[in-house]
Amino acid sequence: MLSARWGIGTKLVRSRNVRTGGLHLLRMLVIIVVLGAVALGGCGRTDLPTSPPQTASNLPSGKSTPSGVELSTATAAITVSSTVVGTTPEVLGYNLAHTLTDSNVRDWWRYSGVKAARVFLSASDIEATDDLVGTGDGVGSQSAFEARRAALRANAADPAQALDSQYVNWSQFEIGYSTMASGNNRFVVNQAFPMLRGLGVDILVNVTASPSRFPLGGSTDYANLWELWQHYYAQAFMLSRDYQVRRFSMFNEPNGWSPAITVEDWALRLRVCSDAIQSAVADMNSRYGRALSVEVLAPNTANGATKYDDPADYWGRQAITERGQGIWSVAPPDWSNLHVYNYQKYSMLTDSTATSSGYVNDFDDLRSKIAADMSGTPLPLALTEYNVRTGLNYDGRVETADSPSDYVALGANSIALAERGARQLYLFKFGMTERASPTNYPVAKNGTHYVQNSTAGVNNYGGSAATAEVYRLFVKAAGQSRERLQFSSTLGNDVRIQVTRDTTTGAIHVFVANRNTTAVTFDVDLAALAVDEGSLVTVEEVSEVTRGAVALFTTVNSGRIPALSMPAQSVRLFSIYDGATTAPTQVVAAEDAVLRDGSKGRRVTGSTTNPLLMRADGTTSGRRVSLLKFAVPTYWNGTHRVLLVLNASTTSGNTPIQAHLYGLHDDSWNEASITFAGLNTALLQNVGSGSLIANNVVANQGSTTEILGQLVANSTTREDKVVDVTDFIIRQSDGYASFLLVQDHRWDVKLPEKTAGDIQPAGIAITSREGSTKPRLLIYGGAVVGTAPTIVQQPSAQTVVAGNSATFAVQAAGDPPFTYQWRKDGTAIAGASAASYVIAATTSADGGNYSVVVTNPYGTVISASATLTVTSSTGTPIVAEFENLARAASSGDAIRIEKDAKASGGKSLLFRASSVGDYLTLALDVPTAGSYAVSFTAKMQSDRGIFQLKVADTLAGPYLEVDTPKDEYRSSITFGSVGAFTQRVIFTTPGTKYLRFEVTGRNVQSSGYYLSLDKLTLTP
């Protein structure tokens, strides 16, 4: 066991290239308990130095950290109080963008952490034509309107009655929900809404009652008033019933509508639509026994205070002063047409200047005006669109959503709005689409996640901008209606701060946006909160060199977070995990590999000291992805945090290079044999070259893979990079956790050139598990209190005749109780949960590799695989010389019989192909039907290719690939790695069968495609 005590001095640094001194791991779990406080600057590493901690007096010259992680004697403190001064917004969400559920959008929504979405539904998309023939459905007077309204409501609210289509053509609305997929936000309601609800996302629906779709001739135009009311009723009823939608708004930004609409016309529409919405939700509740509380948001204007009582723009005042009015008259005393006052604003400014409006002043001015016009509790305020710039504004500037000035402004503005008491915030918007014929930054609709903006296909997402990472950290800190704690600061107004407490977990979050163009140094005084000494502090950062990952981690010392320097124009989230004082358990990677795409289609490294690589240079053969596997206990008692630490650098240059970290659900891979094609559950196959999102290769994102974070390197010198992977790790149940590292193409546009595609100038390299600074997990607060299982007797391979029984058994050691799960070829066998597994009567389908997962409360282990071979009988093998077999077909070949004293019978068959796809087909007479094992002898030619064998149109095995040429024939040359060939083929009838050898690739060292075949054996 390696341990060290590491103090907190006056400077924290990252030490580089310090060796562990003989620490060696070979495919086994090694747990090292490291005592003391942990900081990225040198604490909690696998290569802990034995020298004293570095301080200002003994710090080597030239040492620094990319994030400016420094201690200083001149600090400006943040002092946190235990006083609760309010809560964070109850809703933090996004405006929806392209959301087609066969894309990877679901996983990006999960990663964002938001629990709300604002969705635009155009009436013409849902009810393109009148659902019931005849405008007004027979309504021609107020009394007729009221009568039909009452009849519809009575039918819809009564669970004993079927929904009557004489009032609403319900099926037509259902068709609209099932087919809508056009426009700037491509989605299908009946696909996107279940996906969002499955993620716990509440939905605000904005249904636009445009004058072109629903013309109104005033308050006596009863027919058109009915069409408007009925449309909103039907939508609100179905959406609240099917997707628990309770928030609705009408007519986005009426102040900017073209052609113009009057305030009075809009106010009439609001009264009609609000009545319909609230009636529908009430009736749905009655029919289905639910209790959804409806919220109508209005006036939905662009800008806040200026659109309240301006002589030309008095939308807000009209909504507030007429909020108690019904469609034609005064409503009941408790009636209100709106429940939340919402507006939209885009600004870089937190506070107003002499010429421009900022968020704080506009919010305060609006709230004051509303309070003056209504008695009682003022309505809560919501910003249903907000961001630092619009797409049009961006297009005329050099800044982007990845610029420090912009993402820091978003962080500062989010803090300010939460501090002012905004109850709902919806960032605009989730997807970033490109502008045609751009001037500068080609953004059509400003968003935070780069997406394919096509009118066909799946609209996959390529990656998140820095603004998305800032919002993700803000959401992580703010939660929903989380306590905001009082604090004091001497950092000035350009450092915005929010302190929150999660009463469920006890975690304290300090979210800081530094708008200064210089670094600031400060400590955080937590004494008033009585945080346990030594509690873990993680510091996640968005800056030029860190995109939401953990920039450093440390511990609470004397009731304070030690003073640290925060980079200029950066955002940080300090998360204090009270009680996570146990020194971390350290788990080093058990396996790793680099996979290469293209014609090689194989593993590049694994079990070597070579670095692990991530690269996407626009070519197929240039693709590199990396894999990591850790053996981790299934159950950790009181786990607080799990941090993944990778020692990373650029492959060349000092330009920041970015890659994505994915959690991989398939842990069955092995570093000795895994290939790019072999990981097809996580990697797309046959993706062409190119630098667009469409050329990315991560497959099944959201099911077998999931995005966990970004990795950024900006130097050829290796430095630790850290990602918080807690949520992923605690969901692993098979004893292993695997990670996939990929350099995705983020967008279909390259900046600043504005050319097609996105190629970064270099790749990222990380130290492998065989290197000096190994990939590792640091697990806090999860001390193992028992002994994990080990296998003391492995299951044995066996060969049985079909119909006979086969038994596999395992013996485990460790602390009981044990649970067992047997697997065949990596897939769990239902009901196979004992220490032994018996197949009473085997068939050929039972042949395969069997292993067992053994678990106890302290860990998990997987046994070695045992092969079961099922033969059809003990009959006589079929033996044939290849040179004597008839050649049924061939392509692009040169075939000849060669004399060779080392070959069986002194002859062999040489197949010399010219390119991938060439093949040789041989005919073989099989006198008896049955199951046969296939084997043959072949020469390891120097100009060797990669061949694949098919027998009777059935794939008989994986690739035939020879690593070391020898001038002899070898029976061990079988399909796949060295070892017994266990694949079998089944002939259901006797007669002539065909063996096809097909070229599928070329070895790294070869220049041609040669295969010398000798003797074939089919063993029943």
Steps between C-alpha positions, in 0.01 A plus 500: 500500500631839399404794720613856553401797709451814296454837665361825370779747440492841339508371142335201336660372180476202269818297527594331172665171411554375854521121499334272751822307560424144405121502508388247241150382413418215263128467431401493862330741737745682719357724770724758658372698793648848489483698821472874526343787313482460124563769243568476131823683555662183630270345760318174448707384202636156428847658476505669839843644577669418826656846530337774712207695354604794284460845648588847383852454633585166335294513181710409196534782250273485198231293673145615434160360417290570191215615722716728713443292811697697756498596862579854603542698819294786350146363475149634472270267690148379442338451838196271504222536754251236613213746440261401222417806289278335241482215256625438150254491207248220520545441126825498302457390142579534134300600197464190285694462175532206259383201706460190288512198723706283265781752549733539799299793639364312802845445643599864456183606684588261783854637516375860517322427828202726423153392605286726282443565131311775319347371178340691212194337347362670194124465469533446126727198561259333741169602341593590145135511395185544703452179696122519461356627174350848514654796677363530849340152510157666499586767759351835402428672829634534851231267633585240236867533593423447868272205429752320281777579749292348781413189297861435401621545856231273643593222259877536549479514880280192535699174523181305427471650149721441199656816362248625247639591158204728424670765714867433413643278229746350745661272241602798286692649790659161564614488136661842540684382810624193313623669182639845582872505416564814298616854559785653699439252782448154351319266736197275524286566807415135566870413489674801653260554791526142636878528474506825696258376761710185538789726600283674758469812283189715550368659182376854438302509176474824306207467256494789256154636419607697196252731321559315174396165648229638729368833369276690741253772417462613860317378810183423304666280237364196681576242232872583487515547876369146533760359258773669704359380835443145375854471363661601828262283698581191293876555521501574873279199573714254302837638604411510869348152479783331308808692614401676824544840334369767735681811377370677191552831325352668195636707215875540523618864497181674385679836503708393201234321299472564128249605387448695818239400752337746739527468877122474526476219243779314679335551841174351367691198373668460839162495677363239259807279501554518875138400563540206262828385657381519858169335414676216319742420784218514756290262291793264442555491877135409554497231234821327610508579872809718482600829662712694251515871589500706183723801437441745216798719416451843337557750341801329340649824369847567367654712779357565843437844650501684164210285379291553810359851484654674204232697307553275200585182694274450799462123473605440858267750661209377287562143617533598866206739524264265308623180657169443683280550194328210327447468127217756501454602860650502847597150604460341848701666779781243500542504122816616324589482134867468589691357792859580405617819334749406230721691261816449296830680493844472341786700643867476592432741787415406855453862606379782277732757352417852392395372158409134541265302721634223722320210660498629858359848436246375248381229740469741793323764290250245367430356843438849637253582223307178548479556877360847443218364281382209709421435864602196697793279418665604173514244225823301474726599211642269236739549212388249240786600272831643612858494380788738448441559129258413223615313194475812286706695751765229499532496125642851499765429763818302552382358833339156518324288759848372584642848571592577863319835494175328406496190715607700806220750430252212488621378837481849655155569356365164618623574851345849495161379380489228765603756761223739393243225546419380147287188542548348156793528258511345153826544314467554126560250367617140513615471138741725311412514131701669230404809301506491122743747335653612829695817559699372794381250761244303295226461760138505387342444840735534791528190714749304704531158333628462146257301285453382143257750349347294223142454388555125473681241705531481876655839595772360725686724744877535478587664828432773752630857486664660803171678575333159534762393752448820702125442507549134592710600801250771593217244491710259705550770763149646496294184473131585533386729781823433687595712802706810423734592784609846599864590444731798496780567255774753441553396138300782340203506267683334210513174696146365529436236767220266598513269804247218525437205727353168393297395803466146362871420469646768725728625221587872490552663160681829438447608139733783391524697174815713467435768236835668568766489230750403770513209742358540849624323813274419791416247765155396621415513868254222589532522878136600550386176336706274730624296205704198606874555491656332198177486299553461127476809277482458123547803276343463157597771255413649164798685359726499198656171612220328695150438369293409803739238635662500844783752485621412850389336819599571857361473853355730763785619723427684827144567382612654171557413139867594455569814300515428128557713194207498259584570135386815325158474336418157635220326686547262790279275706639419845316197638559419867399147596457526875605178668704366208810507717626147440817483295411377152519139397700490181423258218742477207386404150494122450497512119543757225531510123510728198276401210567607145236528232540451129634207303704380798194486719699381796657572836811718488619483861414320819733344756773743390644824629386682186264793573131469442389721211189686391503644148258587221689659211226463242630172359372153580842351570586801718227430752622395843285434805613378841350260751547471876363237735503510879409221740285665765297359789129484435411641841679787669386600844422875509671595174506879452703558182690306235759688294667369185858627469678484163853622428453675164675713241458611142668291235659819369484874563349714774157567346219373727381162372168353608365147521191341653490249782226239473388239748488159333236251609671199342779375727557170318788626285856382548806711422680207338241447228257791474483673162313799364257266324475282808358789703206551267259553790679829569668590170333543163646294221574603139475874571668686216774758527406860566484760773126549553281383787380232259856359503506442875519137605347469848201266478192448717558813705256492787470120506840327480702823524442823689680836498676576829708808425768674298874451514715798394879504464703804398862390530727217391599468866283246679276634776221342702149555368208408722132425433236436764349162402307431820155455349631256239705291740228447757273358229747225402395160628730248332817583690657702218482849357616577146567832332528598135699808395422647158594820318161580351439760228297756693337688213458508124677837484866575565579828672624757431533395137126425467583202282320169517607257768682507829854361524715578800873552430614213722384215719518417869730241657458359849738283698405134487465274802849372428639855523630688800184704569218257451131562428329469835178544691497679834203385708411718798300386798470143377720298731473127439396329824536140386688277259399501136453160330780315323481190283688203650367240256419602144234331284648236265468466124331183373387320188175301504289314248169667425227378735733443791530735798766762569583648840700811584601578858692773678642539849539848649675635809426819693235623741150361438229529394578425135277536198569335165404583144610264225552639151529351153718697261475798735118498524326419827309167510158541655465305824865387510579638844662217697863397552456243224313500172366183340376452143300179521484416128741691279442602141734657249358842594646459851855511368687811610696664779363491855602720791349607831477835679547456875393786725495570872429828683864605455575435138462297185721262304449328165632149446706386206302374202452126454419370154222250441531301176195297398562230240234325298654153538829322531509443126800501269649840410494622141856566381583660166807647331423852378688441173257216419182701556310632201515879457140617470565873459764768548558872453814700415721208588808310402459136611751220459604174658847517653741227595614534859670226700358642823142473379280195547541286193779728380261749340295805596256741338623860463239776478648837405231769495537855367267709719252501783185317396674233291398146587559134431216247527571127529252212480496223760291183512342443844346153518321540835296784646601626843706746699868529412798680646712658225881502506773510240872552457646801320834668442579836664600686184707820525261685267198404700154650493198479726257229389160390615351154451137428424373143493168434329430876509547499877774707661728235648711731711656842546798628303799282408803718572858380541737721700832315453579334162667158514595278212295205619144381522323548831180336615468773763423751228131529568258784486577756768779500754733204567315213666243235424246583233159440658268622229279232352288476188183299463407321179132411510532286184783305340644590163730758345592789728705809426790659686564864413820684599452875458756780537379751759819696567876511513744467787711799598825345374371338180491626144276235351234238568649146514349185646651151468247232595592140578268255674135544607334306784130496593454330835147387593 
